[in-house]
Amino acid sequence: MRKVSLLMLFVGLLLAFSSVAEAKKTYLKWGATSVRSGLYANTVAMASIVNKAYPGEIEVTVVETGGFIENLVRIQRKSVQMGPADAAAGYASYEGIIDYKGKQNKDLRALWGGYITPIHIVTTKKSGADTLAKINGLPFASNPGTTSGRVIEMFFEANGIKPNYKMMGIGASVDALKSGVASGWYKAGFKDSAILDLESSMDINVIPVTKEQIDTMNNKYPGQAKSMPIPAGLFKAVPKEQLSFAYVVTDFVHKDVPEDVVYKVVKAVYEGRQSLVNTLATLKEGKFDDLYGNAEKYVHVPLHPGAVKFYKEVLKVNIPDRLLPPEMKK
């Protein structure tokens, strides 16, 4: 009887210690994008690095979402704690400007600078639309809630281009071009898998943009357009180097995520950054390994205090005032 009591006591203590350990574990949801997007793998890889670095302390679950703009909404509502989004859209959301008037989100914080990546404007060869001007009136797949959808529609509108938009999801857009329901689309990512999928079964155009067209958009929507050269041979449809629309992907986090947790997330990704850029072309070409340098260059949303602490302690940098969160200025 006494042995049974001691055994029960031991089991009880073990369960109690397990409950305490479990209670200390932090669970995070990291919004991504559609699994049909090549950019989904980036978030999965980063989450894996964090989970491996802090087993038993932090558990990150990657959540498929409709795109980077949706991630900003989800972070604000706390249905995810972190997620990638366009740096320019994040700034518009934080300040409540342009298309975010009346929807200001001062709870948004940045983790790092991220990387710059092109958005390819694609049409089918069969459509005959091999320039931006010929996209006028073209049945054109568009993905609400995505960064590409937001900025390319703004880009077209600023330059007087009016496609016949067909609203649908990312996966459905690939199928729509293959079936002829749509003759044009846009897709972010350096050597994106969705465009490679299209090229494997049909002839396409990847349409270049000009500096003048980028300037035209920035004149109307300040700071919302960037460009990036893409090399000859990136796709079969790119016979020589050309200029593509581009944006900066930054991972954002809600300000209420604890400082020590964010510190560990940034530390894990920073220490594992080389493995990311060595295996993911989008991150390599976009210079993701310069996490803090890209924040200084491209980001106008304050860093999370945990990120500030990491960069100060490890990189010994002086954080510019615009990247310091309000809670660290009090």
Residue, then its C-alpha position, 0 to 999 in steps of 0.5 A: m500500500r505504501k509503495v502504491s502511495l509513493l508511486m502515486l506521489f511520484v507520478g503526481l510530482l512528475l505531472a506537476f513538473s510537466s505542467v509547469a514546463e508546458a505552461k512556460k512554453t510559448y506557442l506562436k502562429w506564423g502567418a505565411t501565404s498560399v502553399r501554392s506560392g514559392l514564398y510559403a517555403n520561406t516561412v516554413a524554413m524560418a519556423s523550423i529554425v526557431n523550433k529547433a533552436y528552442p525545443g520545449e520553449i517556443e513552438v511555432t506553427v505556420v499558418e497558410t493565409g491568403g497573402f501578405i496583406e491578410n497577414l497584417v490584418r491577422i496580426q492586428r486581430k491576433s489570429v497570428q502573432m507574426g507574418p511576412a508582409d510588404a514593408a511599404a504596406g506595413y508602413a501604410s498600415y502603421e501610419g493609417i495612410i493611402d489605402y489604410k486610412g481609418k485602419q491605423n495599426k500602431d500595434l505593429r512591430a518589425l522583426w528585421g529588414g527582410y529581402i527585396t523580391p520581384i513581382h513578375i507580370v505574366t501573360t500567355k503568349k496566345s493572348g498577344a499581350d507582350t507589353l503593359a499597354k496590351i494588358n488593357g481589357l485583358p482577362f487578368a487573374s487578381n488575388p485579393g488580400t495579397t501584396s502583389g494584388r495590392v501593389i500591381e493594381m495600384f501600379f496599373e491604375a497609376n499608369g492608366i492600365k485597365p485589365n478585366y480583373k478576375m478575382m480568385g485565389i493564388g492556386a486558382s490563378v495558375d489553373a485559370l491561365k492554363s484553362g484560358v479563363a484568364s490571360g494574365w496574372y502577377k506573382a511574387g518570388f525570384k524564381d517562383s514555383a508557380i511561374l515554373d509550373l505555368e512554363s512547364s505546360m504553356d508559353i508565357n510572357v514575363i513583361p518588363v517595367t520601366k523606371e518611368q512607370i515606377d516613378t509614376m506610381n511613386n508620384k501618386y503613392p509615395g514610397q509604394a513602388k520599387s524595381m529590381p533587375i532580373p537576369a536573362g534566363l531566370f525563366k524561358a520567357v526572359p531572354k535578356e536582363q529586364l526590370s521587374f516591379a519589386y517590393v520588400v518582404t519584412d516579417f512583422v509581429h504584434k507588440d504584445v508578444p513578450e520581449d524575450v520570445v521575440y529576442k529568441v526568434v530573431k536570434a535563431v533566424y539570424e544565426g541560421r540565416q546562411s542556411l536560408v539564403n543558401t537553399l532559397a533563391t528568393l532570399k539569396e537574391g534579395k540579400f536576406d542575410d543582411l537582416y539589420g542592414n535591410a531594416e535600416k534601408y527599407v523599414h519604417v515600422p518600429l522594431h519590436p523591443g526584443a529585436v532592438k535588444f538583439y541588434k544592440e547586444v549582438l551587432k552593437v549598432n545604434i538603432p535610428d529613432r524611426l526604428l525604436p518602438p514608442e514603448m522604448k521612448k517613454 
